[in-house]
């Protein structure tokens, strides 16, 4: 479903520059979904409602309607809520009045209560309930809430720095552990304490691996690009100065 979303990004980018006179393009996703009888037979009322909301928001020249686009392209499924929730967060954190609320101490307390509640009371990680609760915890952090300074600690900043390496590598690491080493059945049969002990070890390994790949792969390429951009900027300045002289 991630690749379907990535493939839909060009269309979303085109819709982001949609003009009022081209609002009919909101119906374009139906071209992709119309070939699937499942969507026609069971979900056309839902898509029709989304189309109506999107057209109204587009007519008002509001960018909020973009949050609806992934629903059209991917089908209404709770795990796809990750994408529109992320888009909605990017829109909401730019609202000054709401941002003041999101960075308040009350929001910090709410986030610290919601996160353990997800672990304790939600059984399905991809249910609509779990995605909504994750969004409610993510939104204040996206707005700049540091959770009473917790996210300003050096360790937290370091984890944030290597987070992209972690995102890319954690599935590969777990696959190798579960399948290649044949530990999958053993891990599934473990009790809660044993499971979390072994998972803590795995997390530590992933963090170390991510730190290594960030230091020796990701950061050197970023530094090289910045150096190249700086050199190009200096060259343009030199050319400009020569032209002025």
Phi and psi in degrees as GROMACS dihedral restraints (atoms count N, CA, C in turn):
[ dihedral_restraints ]
;  ai    aj    ak    al  type     phi  dphi    fc
    3     4     5     6     1   -65.0    20    10
    4     5     6     7     1   -43.0    20    10
    6     7     8     9     1   -66.8    20    10
    7     8     9    10     1   -33.3    20    10
    9    10    11    12     1   -63.7    20    10
   10    11    12    13     1   -38.4    20    10
   12    13    14    15     1   -67.4    20    10
   13    14    15    16     1   -43.9    20    10
   15    16    17    18     1   -61.5    20    10
   16    17    18    19     1   -40.1    20    10
   18    19    20    21     1   -65.4    20    10
   19    20    21    22     1   -25.7    20    10
   21    22    23    24     1   -83.4    20    10
   22    23    24    25     1   -11.4    20    10
   24    25    26    27     1   -58.2    20    10
   25    26    27    28     1   -41.5    20    10
   27    28    29    30     1   -57.7    20    10
   28    29    30    31     1   -40.0    20    10
   30    31    32    33     1   -67.9    20    10
   31    32    33    34     1   -40.1    20    10
   33    34    35    36     1   -62.4    20    10
   34    35    36    37     1   -41.4    20    10
   36    37    38    39     1   -62.4    20    10
   37    38    39    40     1   -38.9    20    10
   39    40    41    42     1   -66.5    20    10
   40    41    42    43     1   -40.2    20    10
   42    43    44    45     1   -67.6    20    10
   43    44    45    46     1   -26.0    20    10
   45    46    47    48     1   -64.8    20    10
   46    47    48    49     1   -23.7    20    10
   48    49    50    51     1  -104.3    20    10
   49    50    51    52     1    17.9    20    10
   51    52    53    54     1   -62.5    20    10
   52    53    54    55     1   135.6    20    10
   54    55    56    57     1   -99.6    20    10
   55    56    57    58     1   161.4    20    10
   57    58    59    60     1   -56.2    20    10
   58    59    60    61     1   -38.3    20    10
   60    61    62    63     1   -71.1    20    10
   61    62    63    64     1   -13.6    20    10
   63    64    65    66     1  -111.4    20    10
   64    65    66    67     1    22.6    20    10
   66    67    68    69     1   -60.7    20    10
   67    68    69    70     1   -21.5    20    10
   69    70    71    72     1   -62.5    20    10
   70    71    72    73     1   -18.4    20    10
   72    73    74    75     1   -64.9    20    10
   73    74    75    76     1   -16.2    20    10
   75    76    77    78     1   -60.5    20    10
   76    77    78    79     1   -21.9    20    10
   78    79    80    81     1   -83.1    20    10
   79    80    81    82     1    -7.0    20    10
   81    82    83    84     1   -54.4    20    10
   82    83    84    85     1   -40.7    20    10
   84    85    86    87     1   -58.4    20    10
   85    86    87    88     1   -23.6    20    10
   87    88    89    90     1   -62.8    20    10
   88    89    90    91     1   -25.2    20    10
   90    91    92    93     1   -61.6    20    10
   91    92    93    94     1   -39.2    20    10
   93    94    95    96     1   -75.7    20    10
   94    95    96    97     1   -34.7    20    10
   96    97    98    99     1   -89.1    20    10
   97    98    99   100     1   -21.0    20    10
   99   100   101   102     1   -65.9    20    10
  100   101   102   103     1   -22.6    20    10
  102   103   104   105     1   -79.6    20    10
  103   104   105   106     1    -5.2    20    10
  105   106   107   108     1  -106.9    20    10
  106   107   108   109     1   111.7    20    10
  108   109   110   111     1   -62.4    20    10
  109   110   111   112     1   -25.5    20    10
  111   112   113   114     1   -61.1    20    10
  112   113   114   115     1   -45.2    20    10
  114   115   116   117     1   -68.4    20    10
  115   116   117   118     1   -38.2    20    10
  117   118   119   120     1   -67.7    20    10
  118   119   120   121     1   -43.9    20    10
  120   121   122   123     1   -74.6    20    10
  121   122   123   124     1   -34.3    20    10
  123   124   125   126     1  -114.9    20    10
  124   125   126   127     1   -21.3    20    10
  126   127   128   129     1  -123.3    20    10
  127   128   129   130     1     5.8    20    10
  129   130   131   132     1   -62.0    20    10
  130   131   132   133     1   -34.5    20    10
  132   133   134   135     1   -62.7    20    10
  133   134   135   136     1   -39.5    20    10
  135   136   137   138     1   -65.4    20    10
  136   137   138   139     1   -45.2    20    10
  138   139   140   141     1   -67.1    20    10
  139   140   141   142     1   -35.0    20    10
  141   142   143   144     1   -63.6    20    10
  142   143   144   145     1   -41.3    20    10
  144   145   146   147     1   -64.0    20    10
  145   146   147   148     1   -42.2    20    10
  147   148   149   150     1   -63.2    20    10
  148   149   150   151     1   -40.5    20    10
  150   151   152   153     1   -61.9    20    10
  151   152   153   154     1   -41.7    20    10
  153   154   155   156     1   -64.3    20    10
  154   155   156   157     1   -45.8    20    10
  156   157   158   159     1   -61.2    20    10
  157   158   159   160     1   -45.0    20    10
  159   160   161   162     1   -61.6    20    10
  160   161   162   163     1   -41.4    20    10
  162   163   164   165     1   -66.2    20    10
  163   164   165   166     1   -39.0    20    10
  165   166   167   168     1   -64.5    20    10
  166   167   168   169     1   -45.8    20    10
  168   169   170   171     1   -66.6    20    10
  169   170   171   172     1   -37.6    20    10
  171   172   173   174     1   -66.0    20    10
  172   173   174   175     1   -38.6    20    10
  174   175   176   177     1   -62.8    20    10
  175   176   177   178     1   -30.9    20    10
  177   178   179   180     1   -86.2    20    10
  178   179   180   181     1     4.9    20    10
  180   181   182   183     1    59.2    20    10
  181   182   183   184     1    35.6    20    10
  183   184   185   186     1   -99.3    20    10
  184   185   186   187     1   133.3    20    10
  186   187   188   189     1   -78.1    20    10
  187   188   189   190     1    -5.4    20    10
  189   190   191   192     1   -62.3    20    10
  190   191   192   193     1   -24.9    20    10
  192   193   194   195     1   -66.6    20    10
  193   194   195   196     1   -18.6    20    10
  195   196   197   198     1   -60.8    20    10
  196   197   198   199     1   -24.7    20    10
  198   199   200   201     1   -61.8    20    10
  199   200   201   202     1   -24.6    20    10
  201   202   203   204     1   -80.5    20    10
  202   203   204   205     1   -18.7    20    10
  204   205   206   207     1   -58.0    20    10
  205   206   207   208     1   -45.8    20    10
  207   208   209   210     1   -58.7    20    10
  208   209   210   211     1   -29.2    20    10
  210   211   212   213     1   -61.5    20    10
  211   212   213   214     1   -42.7    20    10
  213   214   215   216     1   -64.1    20    10
  214   215   216   217     1   -43.6    20    10
  216   217   218   219     1   -79.8    20    10
  217   218   219   220     1   -27.7    20    10
  219   220   221   222     1  -111.9    20    10
  220   221   222   223     1   -14.9    20    10
  222   223   224   225     1    89.4    20    10
  223   224   225   226     1   147.0    20    10
  225   226   227   228     1   -75.5    20    10
  226   227   228   229     1   106.8    20    10
  228   229   230   231     1  -144.0    20    10
  229   230   231   232     1   138.1    20    10
  231   232   233   234     1   -58.1    20    10
  232   233   234   235     1   -35.4    20    10
  234   235   236   237     1   -68.9    20    10
  235   236   237   238     1   -20.4    20    10
  237   238   239   240     1   -79.0    20    10
  238   239   240   241     1    -7.4    20    10
  240   241   242   243     1   -63.6    20    10
  241   242   243   244     1   -20.4    20    10
  243   244   245   246     1   -55.0    20    10
  244   245   246   247     1   -42.6    20    10
  246   247   248   249     1   -71.7    20    10
  247   248   249   250     1   -52.9    20    10
  249   250   251   252     1   -64.7    20    10
  250   251   252   253     1   -31.5    20    10
  252   253   254   255     1   -63.7    20    10
  253   254   255   256     1   -41.0    20    10
  255   256   257   258     1   -63.3    20    10
  256   257   258   259     1   -41.7    20    10
  258   259   260   261     1   -66.1    20    10
  259   260   261   262     1   -39.8    20    10
  261   262   263   264     1   -65.6    20    10
  262   263   264   265     1   -39.6    20    10
  264   265   266   267     1   -61.1    20    10
  265   266   267   268     1   -43.4    20    10
  267   268   269   270     1   -60.4    20    10
  268   269   270   271     1   -30.2    20    10
  270   271   272   273     1   -79.5    20    10
  271   272   273   274     1   -43.2    20    10
  273   274   275   276     1   -72.2    20    10
  274   275   276   277     1   -33.1    20    10
  276   277   278   279     1   -69.3    20    10
  277   278   279   280     1    -9.3    20    10
  279   280   281   282     1   -93.2    20    10
  280   281   282   283     1     2.9    20    10
  282   283   284   285     1   -92.9    20    10
  283   284   285   286     1   110.4    20    10
  285   286   287   288     1   -54.4    20    10
  286   287   288   289     1   -46.3    20    10
  288   289   290   291     1   -62.9    20    10
  289   290   291   292     1   -43.2    20    10
  291   292   293   294     1   -69.3    20    10
  292   293   294   295     1   -36.7    20    10
  294   295   296   297     1   -63.3    20    10
  295   296   297   298     1   -36.5    20    10
  297   298   299   300     1   -61.5    20    10
  298   299   300   301     1   -37.0    20    10
  300   301   302   303     1   -70.9    20    10
  301   302   303   304     1   -41.3    20    10
  303   304   305   306     1   -66.7    20    10
  304   305   306   307     1   -28.9    20    10
  306   307   308   309     1   -94.9    20    10
  307   308   309   310     1     6.0    20    10
  309   310   311   312     1   -75.7    20    10
  310   311   312   313     1   165.9    20    10
  312   313   314   315     1   -64.5    20    10
  313   314   315   316     1   -35.2    20    10
  315   316   317   318     1   -61.2    20    10
  316   317   318   319     1   -39.9    20    10
  318   319   320   321     1   -66.5    20    10
  319   320   321   322     1   -36.0    20    10
  321   322   323   324     1   -60.8    20    10
  322   323   324   325     1   -45.5    20    10
  324   325   326   327     1   -61.7    20    10
  325   326   327   328     1   -42.8    20    10
  327   328   329   330     1   -61.4    20    10
  328   329   330   331     1   -43.2    20    10
  330   331   332   333     1   -63.4    20    10
  331   332   333   334     1   -43.7    20    10
  333   334   335   336     1   -68.3    20    10
  334   335   336   337     1   -18.7    20    10
  336   337   338   339     1   -88.6    20    10
  337   338   339   340     1   -36.1    20    10
  339   340   341   342     1   -69.9    20    10
  340   341   342   343     1   -41.3    20    10
  342   343   344   345     1   -59.2    20    10
  343   344   345   346     1   -51.1    20    10
  345   346   347   348     1   -67.5    20    10
  346   347   348   349     1   -28.1    20    10
  348   349   350   351     1   -63.1    20    10
  349   350   351   352     1   -35.6    20    10
  351   352   353   354     1   -61.2    20    10
  352   353   354   355     1   -44.5    20    10
  354   355   356   357     1   -67.5    20    10
  355   356   357   358     1   -36.1    20    10
  357   358   359   360     1   -84.6    20    10
  358   359   360   361     1   -35.0    20    10
  360   361   362   363     1  -116.2    20    10
  361   362   363   364     1   -13.0    20    10
  363   364   365   366     1  -100.5    20    10
  364   365   366   367     1   125.3    20    10
  366   367   368   369     1   -90.1    20    10
  367   368   369   370     1   -34.4    20    10
  369   370   371   372     1  -109.7    20    10
  370   371   372   373     1   118.3    20    10
  372   373   374   375     1   -67.1    20    10
  373   374   375   376     1   -16.5    20    10
  375   376   377   378     1  -115.3    20    10
  376   377   378   379     1    22.7    20    10
  378   379   380   381     1   -82.1    20    10
  379   380   381   382     1   163.1    20    10
  381   382   383   384     1   -61.7    20    10
  382   383   384   385     1   -36.5    20    10
  384   385   386   387     1   -63.5    20    10
  385   386   387   388     1   -47.5    20    10
  387   388   389   390     1   -65.3    20    10
  388   389   390   391     1   -40.2    20    10
  390   391   392   393     1   -66.2    20    10
  391   392   393   394     1   -38.1    20    10
  393   394   395   396     1   -66.8    20    10
  394   395   396   397     1   -41.6    20    10
  396   397   398   399     1   -67.1    20    10
  397   398   399   400     1   -39.6    20    10
  399   400   401   402     1   -63.3    20    10
  400   401   402   403     1   -39.8    20    10
  402   403   404   405     1   -63.3    20    10
  403   404   405   406     1   -41.0    20    10
  405   406   407   408     1   -65.9    20    10
  406   407   408   409     1   -28.6    20    10
  408   409   410   411     1   -83.1    20    10
  409   410   411   412     1   -33.2    20    10
  411   412   413   414     1   -74.3    20    10
  412   413   414   415     1   -37.4    20    10
  414   415   416   417     1   -58.3    20    10
  415   416   417   418     1   -49.3    20    10
  417   418   419   420     1   -60.6    20    10
  418   419   420   421     1   -37.5    20    10
  420   421   422   423     1   -65.9    20    10
  421   422   423   424     1   -41.3    20    10
  423   424   425   426     1   -62.8    20    10
  424   425   426   427     1   -28.6    20    10
  426   427   428   429     1   -80.9    20    10
  427   428   429   430     1    -8.7    20    10
  429   430   431   432     1   112.7    20    10
  430   431   432   433     1     6.9    20    10
  432   433   434   435     1   -68.3    20    10
  433   434   435   436     1   124.6    20    10
  435   436   437   438     1   -97.9    20    10
  436   437   438   439     1     9.4    20    10
  438   439   440   441     1    53.9    20    10
  439   440   441   442     1    59.9    20    10
  441   442   443   444     1    59.6    20    10
  442   443   444   445     1    33.5    20    10
  444   445   446   447     1    90.0    20    10
  445   446   447   448     1    -4.7    20    10
  447   448   449   450     1   -60.6    20    10
  448   449   450   451     1   -40.5    20    10
  450   451   452   453     1   -81.2    20    10
  451   452   453   454     1    -1.7    20    10
  453   454   455   456     1   -96.8    20    10
  454   455   456   457     1    -2.2    20    10
  456   457   458   459     1   -66.7    20    10
  457   458   459   460     1   151.6    20    10
  459   460   461   462     1   -58.1    20    10
  460   461   462   463     1   -41.0    20    10
  462   463   464   465     1   -63.2    20    10
  463   464   465   466     1   -41.1    20    10
  465   466   467   468     1   -65.0    20    10
  466   467   468   469     1   -41.6    20    10
  468   469   470   471     1   -64.1    20    10
  469   470   471   472     1   -38.9    20    10
  471   472   473   474     1   -65.4    20    10
  472   473   474   475     1   -43.0    20    10
  474   475   476   477     1   -62.1    20    10
  475   476   477   478     1   -36.6    20    10
  477   478   479   480     1   -65.8    20    10
  478   479   480   481     1   -37.6    20    10
  480   481   482   483     1   -64.1    20    10
  481   482   483   484     1   -40.5    20    10
  483   484   485   486     1   -94.1    20    10
  484   485   486   487     1     9.9    20    10
  486   487   488   489     1   -63.9    20    10
  487   488   489   490     1   -33.3    20    10
  489   490   491   492     1   -69.3    20    10
  490   491   492   493     1   -39.6    20    10
  492   493   494   495     1   -62.1    20    10
  493   494   495   496     1   -39.2    20    10
  495   496   497   498     1   -62.9    20    10
  496   497   498   499     1   -43.2    20    10
  498   499   500   501     1   -59.0    20    10
  499   500   501   502     1   -41.8    20    10
  501   502   503   504     1   -74.9    20    10
  502   503   504   505     1   -32.5    20    10
  504   505   506   507     1  -100.0    20    10
  505   506   507   508     1   -21.4    20    10
  507   508   509   510     1   -64.9    20    10
  508   509   510   511     1   -38.9    20    10
  510   511   512   513     1   -66.7    20    10
  511   512   513   514     1   -40.8    20    10
  513   514   515   516     1   -62.2    20    10
  514   515   516   517     1   -43.0    20    10
  516   517   518   519     1   -63.2    20    10
  517   518   519   520     1   -48.0    20    10
  519   520   521   522     1   -65.3    20    10
  520   521   522   523     1   -36.3    20    10
  522   523   524   525     1   -62.7    20    10
  523   524   525   526     1   -44.2    20    10
  525   526   527   528     1   -63.0    20    10
  526   527   528   529     1   -39.4    20    10
  528   529   530   531     1   -69.9    20    10
  529   530   531   532     1   -45.9    20    10
  531   532   533   534     1   -71.2    20    10
  532   533   534   535     1   -48.5    20    10
  534   535   536   537     1   -94.3    20    10
  535   536   537   538     1   -54.3    20    10
  537   538   539   540     1   -62.6    20    10
  538   539   540   541     1   -42.6    20    10
  540   541   542   543     1   -89.3    20    10
  541   542   543   544     1    -4.9    20    10
  543   544   545   546     1    70.3    20    10
  544   545   546   547     1    28.5    20    10
  546   547   548   549     1   -92.5    20    10
  547   548   549   550     1    -4.8    20    10
  549   550   551   552     1   -53.8    20    10
  550   551   552   553     1   -56.8    20    10
  552   553   554   555     1   -58.7    20    10
  553   554   555   556     1   -37.0    20    10
  555   556   557   558     1   -67.1    20    10
  556   557   558   559     1   -40.9    20    10
  558   559   560   561     1   -67.4    20    10
  559   560   561   562     1   -39.2    20    10
  561   562   563   564     1   -63.5    20    10
  562   563   564   565     1   -34.0    20    10
  564   565   566   567     1   -85.7    20    10
  565   566   567   568     1    -2.3    20    10
  567   568   569   570     1   -71.7    20    10
  568   569   570   571     1   154.3    20    10
  570   571   572   573     1   -76.2    20    10
  571   572   573   574     1   169.2    20    10
  573   574   575   576     1   -57.1    20    10
  574   575   576   577     1   -44.4    20    10
  576   577   578   579     1   -65.9    20    10
  577   578   579   580     1   -46.9    20    10
  579   580   581   582     1   -62.9    20    10
  580   581   582   583     1   -39.8    20    10
  582   583   584   585     1   -61.3    20    10
  583   584   585   586     1   -48.0    20    10
  585   586   587   588     1   -72.5    20    10
  586   587   588   589     1   -25.7    20    10
  588   589   590   591     1   -66.7    20    10
  589   590   591   592     1   -46.1    20    10
  591   592   593   594     1   -69.5    20    10
  592   593   594   595     1   -35.3    20    10
  594   595   596   597     1   -68.5    20    10
  595   596   597   598     1   -34.2    20    10
  597   598   599   600     1   -62.1    20    10
  598   599   600   601     1   -39.9    20    10
  600   601   602   603     1   -63.6    20    10
  601   602   603   604     1   -43.4    20    10
  603   604   605   606     1   -63.0    20    10
  604   605   606   607     1   -43.6    20    10
  606   607   608   609     1   -60.1    20    10
  607   608   609   610     1   -43.1    20    10
  609   610   611   612     1   -59.9    20    10
  610   611   612   613     1   -41.9    20    10
  612   613   614   615     1   -64.3    20    10
  613   614   615   616     1   -41.1    20    10
  615   616   617   618     1   -65.9    20    10
  616   617   618   619     1   -39.9    20    10
  618   619   620   621     1   -64.0    20    10
  619   620   621   622     1   -43.6    20    10
  621   622   623   624     1   -63.7    20    10
  622   623   624   625     1   -44.8    20    10
  624   625   626   627     1   -62.0    20    10
  625   626   627   628     1   -41.6    20    10
  627   628   629   630     1   -66.0    20    10
  628   629   630   631     1   -38.7    20    10
  630   631   632   633     1   -64.1    20    10
  631   632   633   634     1   -38.6    20    10
  633   634   635   636     1   -66.8    20    10
  634   635   636   637     1   -48.4    20    10
  636   637   638   639     1   -66.6    20    10
  637   638   639   640     1   -33.7    20    10
  639   640   641   642     1   -65.2    20    10
  640   641   642   643     1   -44.8    20    10
  642   643   644   645     1   -68.5    20    10
  643   644   645   646     1   -37.3    20    10
  645   646   647   648     1  -106.9    20    10
  646   647   648   649     1    -9.9    20    10
  648   649   650   651     1  -122.9    20    10
  649   650   651   652     1   -59.0    20    10
  651   652   653   654     1   -69.4    20    10
  652   653   654   655     1   -52.5    20    10
  654   655   656   657     1   -63.6    20    10
  655   656   657   658     1   -42.6    20    10
  657   658   659   660     1   -58.8    20    10
  658   659   660   661     1   -39.1    20    10
  660   661   662   663     1   -68.1    20    10
  661   662   663   664     1   -38.6    20    10
  663   664   665   666     1   -66.0    20    10
  664   665   666   667     1   -40.2    20    10
  666   667   668   669     1   -65.3    20    10
  667   668   669   670     1   -40.4    20    10
  669   670   671   672     1   -64.2    20    10
  670   671   672   673     1   -38.7    20    10
  672   673   674   675     1   -67.6    20    10
  673   674   675   676     1   -42.3    20    10
  675   676   677   678     1   -62.7    20    10
  676   677   678   679     1   -40.0    20    10
  678   679   680   681     1   -64.3    20    10
  679   680   681   682     1   -39.5    20    10
  681   682   683   684     1   -65.6    20    10
  682   683   684   685     1   -42.4    20    10
  684   685   686   687     1   -66.1    20    10
  685   686   687   688     1   -38.2    20    10
  687   688   689   690     1   -64.3    20    10
  688   689   690   691     1   -43.0    20    10
  690   691   692   693     1   -63.1    20    10
  691   692   693   694     1   -40.6    20    10
  693   694   695   696     1   -65.0    20    10
  694   695   696   697     1   -39.0    20    10
  696   697   698   699     1   -64.9    20    10
  697   698   699   700     1   -42.0    20    10
  699   700   701   702     1   -64.0    20    10
  700   701   702   703     1   -37.6    20    10
  702   703   704   705     1   -65.2    20    10
  703   704   705   706     1   -41.5    20    10
  705   706   707   708     1   -64.8    20    10
  706   707   708   709     1   -38.4    20    10
  708   709   710   711     1   -64.0    20    10
  709   710   711   712     1   -39.5    20    10
  711   712   713   714     1   -65.3    20    10
  712   713   714   715     1   -42.0    20    10
  714   715   716   717     1   -64.1    20    10
  715   716   717   718     1   -41.6    20    10
  717   718   719   720     1   -64.0    20    10
  718   719   720   721     1   -42.0    20    10
  720   721   722   723     1   -64.7    20    10
  721   722   723   724     1   -40.2    20    10
  723   724   725   726     1   -64.2    20    10
  724   725   726   727     1   -39.4    20    10
  726   727   728   729     1   -66.0    20    10
  727   728   729   730     1   -39.4    20    10
  729   730   731   732     1   -66.5    20    10
  730   731   732   733     1   -37.0    20    10
